[in-house]
């Protein structure tokens, strides 16, 4: 079986997209093609509600292009899962965000998990998603390592700082697993698991495997209700290219 998965990094960092691609490729089954991309427009990193809102048009443009080229399913590789609902309206195949994938995976690994994200200001968004995905009783806490997204691969002490933050979070919360709260942390997952002696979940890998499984089972988003294709409608100004048409 041949499966095409498009992994969309909602920010425009090419370096981060390369790291994300490596994480997704590591778990791809034989016959699965991973295509990783960044939008042509959007923020360099996503660390605020403003950033997240302005990342969505670029994400949707990538999904629309994927639909034209025959992609089977999509991974949204940002922990805020920006544009997830809209992407599910556009796509014929499944769309999985890394926050949802990571949190649900962590529930299989112990009674509770803790989230370690980048900046303190993003913790509220993580809690919003915990509630949305119905895993409140499993999430023991959300913490930050206080490293900006674009500095994760620049700071030589990132692994040490992240290991300390994860160890502290596990001890403070009494949790059984760690969920990494940023796609930019994906390539540190194995080192963290080894150092902590506890399961550490990277959402890029988790989401890639979930999309792959859904496609293999011929399952996709229900298109007869809320996630039906958007109604035909004109869009103005900079959004004119997003005008929708029947069929």
NORPE-V340492 format. One record per backbone hydrogen bond with DSSP energy under -1.0 kcal/mol. NH is the residue of the N-H (numbers start at 1). CO is the residue of the C=O. If there is no record, write none. Layout:
# NORPE-V340492
nh & co
NH & CO
NH & CO
This chain:
# NORPE-V340492
nh & co
3 & 31
5 & 33
6 & 73
7 & 35
8 & 75
9 & 37
12 & 43
17 & 13
18 & 14
19 & 15
20 & 16
21 & 17
22 & 18
23 & 19
24 & 20
25 & 21
26 & 22
27 & 24
32 & 29
33 & 3
35 & 5
37 & 7
52 & 48
53 & 49
54 & 50
59 & 55
60 & 56
61 & 57
62 & 58
63 & 59
64 & 60
65 & 61
66 & 62
67 & 63
68 & 64
69 & 65
71 & 66
72 & 4
73 & 4
74 & 94
75 & 6
76 & 96
77 & 8
78 & 76
81 & 78
84 & 81
87 & 83
88 & 84
89 & 85
90 & 86
91 & 87
96 & 74
98 & 76
101 & 97
102 & 98
103 & 99
104 & 100
105 & 101
106 & 102
107 & 103
108 & 105
109 & 106
113 & 138
114 & 177
115 & 141
116 & 179
117 & 143
122 & 119
123 & 120
126 & 122
127 & 123
128 & 124
129 & 125
130 & 126
131 & 127
132 & 128
133 & 129
134 & 131
135 & 130
138 & 135
139 & 135
140 & 113
143 & 115
145 & 117
146 & 118
151 & 148
152 & 149
154 & 151
155 & 151
158 & 155
161 & 157
162 & 158
163 & 159
164 & 160
165 & 161
166 & 162
167 & 163
168 & 164
169 & 165
170 & 166
171 & 167
172 & 168
173 & 169
174 & 170
175 & 170
176 & 112
178 & 199
179 & 114
180 & 201
181 & 116
185 & 182
186 & 183
188 & 185
189 & 186
192 & 188
193 & 189
194 & 190
195 & 191
196 & 192
197 & 193
201 & 178
206 & 202
207 & 203
208 & 204
209 & 205
210 & 206
211 & 207
212 & 208
213 & 209
214 & 210
215 & 211
216 & 212
217 & 213
218 & 215
219 & 214
228 & 225
239 & 236
240 & 237
242 & 239
243 & 240
244 & 233
